[in-house]
Amino acid sequence: MFTSPKQKFLPIALCLIFFITSCSSSEESVVVAAEEPVVEYIAPSSLENEILNRINDYRVSINLPVLNNFNIVKVPALTHTHYMIGEQEVSHDGFLTRANYLVENADVISAAENVASGYTTAEGVVDAWIASDGHRANIEGDYNYFDVIARKDSDGRWYYTNIFVKKP
């Protein structure tokens, strides 16, 4: 039986396409272990602590309970902050991946996130979030845990990812 050169090349091309696309990686991919995830403690910076305190101060001022820190939130927040730095753009790209990671690994039932860049102080970023209807709704939302990551890019520009979660 005669096979044309195209017919011989097609299976090889399909294998190459599969290999190239299946081996590509991104910073947002989450490796899920068969057992408990290994979550290294990420110590908060003074800027991050001040952001968390300002958010809780605001919540108390409008008669909402304070939110507790939740270190596992820092894992997807850090990954996303580095992603935004790499893109040099603020975004919520991949939020469902971050939320699903928290649902699967931390028994979270709901999540929300605030992101920002360019602000140089905790007061500046928190005031901007409070001035924005969507971000303020997250700050005032029915959550009981949160955490934040703040990192600078190589040009000194700050990027922030603040994730709020509800646990039963």
C-alpha positions in Angstrom: 0.0 0.0 0.0 1.3 3.4 -1.0 1.4 6.2 1.6 2.2 9.7 0.5 4.8 11.8 2.3 2.0 13.9 3.8 0.4 10.8 5.3 3.7 9.7 6.9 4.3 13.2 8.3 0.9 13.7 9.8 1.3 11.3 12.8 4.7 12.8 13.6 3.4 16.4 13.4 0.5 15.5 15.7 2.9 14.0 18.2 5.1 17.0 18.1 2.1 19.4 18.6 1.0 17.3 21.6 4.5 17.2 23.1 5.0 21.0 22.7 1.7 22.1 24.1 1.6 19.6 26.9 5.0 20.6 28.1 4.5 24.3 28.0 4.3 26.0 31.4 3.0 29.1 33.0 3.4 30.7 36.4 -0.3 30.1 37.1 -0.3 26.3 36.8 -1.0 24.7 40.1 0.6 21.4 41.0 -1.8 19.4 43.1 -0.1 16.7 45.2 -1.9 13.5 46.0 -1.7 14.4 49.7 -1.8 17.7 51.6 -0.1 20.5 49.8 3.2 21.7 51.1 2.6 25.3 52.1 5.7 27.1 53.1 5.2 30.0 55.5 5.6 33.3 53.8 6.3 35.9 56.4 4.4 39.2 55.8 6.3 42.4 55.2 5.6 45.5 57.2 3.8 46.9 54.1 1.6 43.8 53.9 0.8 43.9 57.6 -0.2 47.6 57.3 -2.5 46.8 54.3 -4.2 44.0 56.3 -4.6 46.3 59.4 -6.0 49.1 57.3 -8.6 46.8 55.7 -9.6 45.5 59.1 -9.8 49.0 60.5 -12.1 50.0 57.7 -14.3 46.9 58.3 -14.5 47.7 62.0 -15.5 51.3 61.2 -18.5 50.0 59.3 -19.4 47.4 62.0 -18.0 44.3 60.2 -15.9 41.7 61.9 -12.2 41.6 61.4 -10.7 39.1 59.0 -8.0 36.7 60.0 -4.8 36.1 58.2 -4.6 32.8 56.3 -1.1 32.0 55.0 -2.2 29.5 52.3 -3.8 32.4 50.5 -0.3 33.9 50.1 0.7 31.0 47.8 -1.7 31.9 44.8 -1.4 35.6 45.6 2.4 35.4 45.3 2.2 33.5 42.1 -0.3 36.0 40.6 1.7 39.0 41.8 4.8 37.6 40.0 2.6 37.0 36.9 1.5 40.6 36.9 5.1 41.8 37.3 6.1 39.7 34.3 3.2 41.0 32.2 3.7 44.6 33.6 -0.1 44.8 33.8 -2.6 44.5 36.6 -5.1 41.7 35.9 -7.3 39.0 37.3 -6.0 36.5 34.8 -6.3 33.0 36.2 -8.5 33.9 39.2 -10.6 30.8 38.8 -7.4 28.7 39.0 -6.4 30.5 42.3 -9.9 30.1 43.7 -10.1 26.4 42.8 -6.7 25.9 44.4 -8.0 27.3 47.7 -11.3 25.3 47.4 -9.4 22.1 46.9 -6.6 22.7 49.4 -8.1 24.9 52.2 -11.8 24.1 52.3 -12.7 27.5 51.1 -16.3 28.0 50.0 -15.9 31.4 48.3 -13.2 33.8 47.3 -12.6 37.2 45.8 -9.5 39.3 45.0 -8.3 42.8 44.7 -5.3 43.7 42.6 -3.4 46.9 42.1 -0.1 48.4 41.1 1.8 51.7 41.4 0.8 52.6 44.9 3.7 53.2 47.2 1.9 53.1 50.6 -0.6 50.9 52.3 -2.8 53.9 52.8 -2.7 54.6 49.0 -3.6 51.2 47.9 -6.3 50.6 50.5 -7.9 54.0 49.9 -8.0 53.3 46.2 -9.7 49.9 46.8 -12.2 51.5 49.1 -12.9 54.2 46.5 -13.7 51.6 43.9 -17.2 50.0 44.1 -16.0 46.5 43.1 -13.0 46.4 45.3 -14.9 47.9 48.2 -17.5 45.2 47.8 -14.8 42.6 48.2 -13.4 44.3 51.3 -16.9 44.5 52.8 -17.8 41.0 51.6 -18.9 38.0 53.7 -15.4 36.6 54.2 -13.6 35.6 57.3 -10.0 35.2 56.1 -7.6 37.1 53.9 -4.0 37.8 53.0 -2.1 40.0 50.7 1.2 40.0 48.7 3.0 43.2 47.8 6.1 43.0 45.6 8.2 45.5 43.5 9.3 44.9 40.0 12.8 45.6 38.8 11.8 49.3 38.1 10.5 49.8 41.7 6.8 49.6 40.8 4.6 47.9 43.4 2.1 45.1 42.5 -0.5 43.8 44.9 -2.7 40.8 45.1 -5.2 40.7 48.0 -7.4 37.5 48.3 -10.4 37.2 50.5 -11.9 33.8 51.4 -14.9 32.3 53.3 -14.4 29.1 55.2 -17.2 27.3 57.0 
